[in-house]
Amino acid sequence: MYDISLVLITAREDFAIIGLPDTHILGPCIESLEAQTYKSFELIVVDSLHEHRPHMFEGEPFGELPFPVKHVSVHPNHRFWLDRRRFNASGAMNTGFLHAEGELVVKVDDCCKFAPDLLERMWEEYQSGYFPMVMHTRYRGGKQAYFDKEYKEGGYEVKATEEGHHQPQVDKEQVLKVLSEVYPDGSPIRDSRWRRVEAAGGRLTAEQNQFYGYSGFSLDAALKVNGFDELLDGDASQMDVDFGVRLWMAGYQNLFLLDKGMWVIEHEHQPVSNRVIDLPCENIKCNHAVMLNSMNRNHWRAHSYELTEEEIEEIVAETLRPPCSPNPGMFQDDCRGPLFNLWKSHKPVFDLREERLDTL
């Protein structure tokens, strides 16, 4: 048994860090974990490319490590959309929960680097009653990224506007306009919450919709809300925000701690591998609309019921109006085509606590 279970989900190729072609996608994270002052942790890598690299932690490229690693594929019960070559982040996270043995779960990303005392600080905050969250600052080519001419031409969010990068092509100028509202010219590219934390004196408890990215929470809480909502899979957004909102509704309020001393470096990276996911993916539905449905009906426990026809129609209506649809045609066949019908027919109902009995 460990105090902390780190869950890292990945669907990226081995050498996908932009500007660091010889650095493995997990290299910075593994090096950071090797240096941690707090030792009671395990790493669970849920790998959508597991079948292509099953020996990654058997010397190819990582040999013997001073901490336990579970390198697993996405569980058969939680890969519905991955098997259809679409985004499947919630199912991957739920696979991590099936294997976790720690009291505190810490969600981390590939391509991240952090200080040797990060886990120690997170455990101390958790012991004080908080769910510690971690902000990020963006690195590009091994150095801090800034909102400058170079970034406006080739930064991660800008490249994401190109067809084939992530989702269907969107307007580059519109993305730059949004970015300019977040980042003053010349400012570092970093977590959108950073300025709020600094304005609060370097520490604050966040609102329910500020739970995203690198985050810590109790395994018990994750199982109480029955994991990340797999109704959001098929598309690629809102999973962690929705998880935080449902934690809040389940009674875990005023616990989401942000502190400017807890942060990570996030290296800019290539998109997920086209060996497992077909890019670009047409949008099926608006995940914000799915989250609103849960909020409006106080459905904080995921996968415990099937959506009604009324709920589905409300999700469609919300999807097809702003802010989900600032422009027409953003969702395949306006939620009346084969992808939406497939999503509607798939009913993920399960209990992670029961599934853990067969996994651990």
Order of alpha helices (4+ residues) and beta strands (2+ residues): beta-alpha-beta-beta-alpha-beta-beta-alpha-beta-beta-alpha-alpha-alpha-alpha-beta-beta-alpha-alpha-beta-alpha-alpha-alpha-alpha
